[in-house]
Amino acid sequence: MFKYGVVRMHDLVQDILEWERFYLSGRLQKPVNVIVDNLEIVKLNTVNLKAATSAALLLLPSKFSEEELYAKICSLSYMGDLRMLFAEDKNKVKKIVQGQFKLFKTTYNPILEEFASRDLFRMSASVNEKVNIIQDCGLSTTRSLVSSLPLPFRSQMWIKLGEEKVFDDSGRAIGKVVIKSKEEAADCMRKILRRKVMVSSARQAVAGFLTVGAVHGLRYLGKKMHKAWKSRRLSPNYRTTQGSLSVDYSMRIRQP
């Protein structure tokens, strides 16, 4: 399945670097295939991937698996999504990760190695060759993870948690979010993300109806709701043994 859309390059770059709406940036946190890249979007998106990894680590406990990390990264763009309430398969995130696990691994492995080299966590392979991760949940690591989030996003955290001034080696004052605990920082970040995704999902839902028309829009919504209803009524054993979802997010990046 291919998904496509048209967007101004300025809006794309802004969302990648600043999480302005967390719509395009959320899409690009999943494995994508960039067909033509005139603006080095792949390189630019590394900033987005590192921020997504940091956000996921803030939300995860001290011990988790590699698959759980990818699932948490994947779930960021669905937090607060209105469609998840009634029009999406409740197991969508799990199916995406299981269906594209190798692609997630290829995408995020360089970042995981970098984070491990900074002693943010330790990785160890299990018997079935899947990686288990143990992260440091101390304040120092939490501050490091928060500092990897986009600056405009951190500014919203400043408003809620407070800001403190620290001085770098050159004597320049730098504003940082006041962090008292990992749980408090994670909860604040979660609320901001949820709000952004909720607004973006509502905007996209309205745009979809205006684009395809009311009749086609209602038909599509009906199919999505039926699929969501089926996922909620099936037994847990059935859901975990049936196939997985694989979506090809292909992008053709061209300047006008």
N, C-alpha and C positions, 0 to 999 in steps of 0.2 A: 504494500500500500504506500502511495506517495502523497505527501501533503505539500501544498504549495501556497505561496502568497506573494504580495508585492509590498515592498517597504522602502522608504527613503534611506539612503546609506547613513545619513546623519542620525536618524532614529535608531538604526541597527547598532551603530557604534556606541551611541549614548546608553542604550539599554545593556549592552555587553559590559561596559566599563562602570556604569553607575547604578544598574538595576533600577532604572527610572520607573519602568512599569512591570518589570520582572515577567515579561511575556516571551520576547525573543531570547533573552538571556536564559530563561528557563528551558526553552527548546534546545538551545545550544549546550546545555549541561548534559544532554543525552548524546549518544553516538550519532554523528552526522557525517554525510558524505558531501564535501564541498567540491563541486564540479569545476567551477572557474573562480579563482580567487585573485582579483585584481587589487584588492586592498589589504591583503595579508590578514584576512579575518581569522584564519586558523591560528596564526601567531597571536593575534590580539585576544582571541578567545581563551588563551591560556590563563589570563588574568581572571576571567569568569570561572573557569574550572577550579582554580585555586581557591577562589572565594566560596564556591559551592562546597568544596571539600571541607573548608573551615567551618562553614555553617552546619554541615552534617555532623562534624565532630562535636560541635557544641551541643547538639541535640542527642548524641549517643552516650550510652553509659561507658564505664571504664573498659569493659570487655565486649567485643562484638566480632562478627565475621566480616570478611571482605564483601560478601553478598549483602549483608545488612548495611554496610557502608554505602554501596551503590544504590540500594533501595531507598536509603534516607536521602541521598543526593537527588534521586529521581523524584521523590515525593515532595521536594521543596516547591516545585512549580504547581503542585496540586493542593497545597495548603490553602484553605479558604475558597477553593474553586467551587462555585455554585453548582456546577454540573456533577460534582462528586456526591452531592446530596441525593440526587434522584436520577441522573442520566448517564452515569458512568459505571462500568464494572468495578465493584469494590476491590477486586484483586488486580486491577490494572497495573499498578506499580510493580507488584511481584512478577507478573507475566512479562512486562517489558524487560526487567532485569534478567530473569531466567532465559528469555528468548535471545538476549543480546549480551550475555555475560562476558564472552570473549572480547566483544567490542568495547564494553565498559572497561575491562581490564587493560586493553591496549590504550584506551584514551587516558585513563587515570594512573597507570603504573608509574610514569615519570614523576607525577606529582606526589604519589605515595612514597616513592623513594626519596624525594627531596624532603618531605615532611619527616620521614624517619631519620634522615641525616641531621635534622635540626632537633632531634630527640623529643618530638611532639608525641610520638608513639613508637611502639615496637611491634614488628610483624614476625609471625612464626607460622611455618607450614604445618598442617595437620596430616594425619594418615592418608586422607583422601585428596591430598595436594591442594586443598583449599586453605587460604591464608586466614589466620586468626590475628586480631589486633588488640593490643592493650595500650590505652592512652593515658597520659598524665592529666588528671582533672584538677590540678592545682591552679592557683590564681595566675602564676606566671605564664603557663601554657594557655589559659583562657584569654589573657590579654593579648597574647601573640595571635591567637585565632581571630579574635575580634578585629585586630589591626589589619587582617587580611581581607576584611569585608570592604566594599566600595565606600569611599569617603562620604558621599551624600547619604548612604545608608547609615553609616556610623553617626552622622550628624543627628539623625532621628533618634538614635540610641542615646546620644548626649542629652537630648531634651528630656527623655524619660528617666535616665539613670544619673545624669549629672556629668559635668566635665571637670577634669583636673589638668593643670598645666605642668608639664615636665620640660626639662631643658636637655637638648642634645649636646654633643661634644663641642659644637661651635658656640654654645650659649644661647641658641635660638629656642624660644618657647614653642612647645608643641602641645596641642590639645588632645587629650585622651579620654575615653569613656571611663567613668568611675565604675569599677567592677568589684563587688563585694563577694560574689560567689559565682560559680559556673552556672548554677541553676537559675539565678536571677538574670544573668546575661542571656542565657538560652531562651528564657521565657519572654524577655523583651524582644529579642530578635524574631522569635516565632510570631508574636503579635503583629509586628511590623510587616513581616512577609505575608502573613495571612490577609492583612488588609490590602496589600498591593495586589495579590493574586485575586482576591474577591472582586476588586474594582476592574481589573483586566478581564476576568472571565465574564463579568456582566457586560462589559463593553463589546467583547467579541461575540457574545450571544446575540446582542442587539444588531451588530454589524452583519452577522450571518443571516438573520431574518430579513434584513433590508436588502442583502445581496441576492439571495435565492428566492425571495418572495415568501409570503405567509404560508401558502399551501405546501410548497416543498419543504419549508422550514419546519412546519408541524409534522410532516411525514418523517423527516429525519429525526426530530425530537422523539417521536413515538417509537421509532426503532431503537434509539439509544436508551429510552426508558425501559423498553421491553428487555433489552440486553442486561441493563442494570438490575432489573427485577429478578431475572434468571440467576444472576451471580449471587444474589442475596438469599435465594431460596434453596440453592443447591447445597448439599452436605459438604462439610470441610474436606472430607476424603476425596470427594469428586473434584473439588476445585484444585487440590494440590497435585492430582495425578493427570489432569487433562493438559493439553498442549500449552504452549506459551505464545506470547504476543511479540511479533517482530515488526517494527515500523521503520521504514527507511526515510529519514529526514534528509533529503537531498537539497543542496543549495547551489544556486548559480549566482555568484557574486559579480556584478558588473557595474561599472560607473556609468551614469547617464551620458 
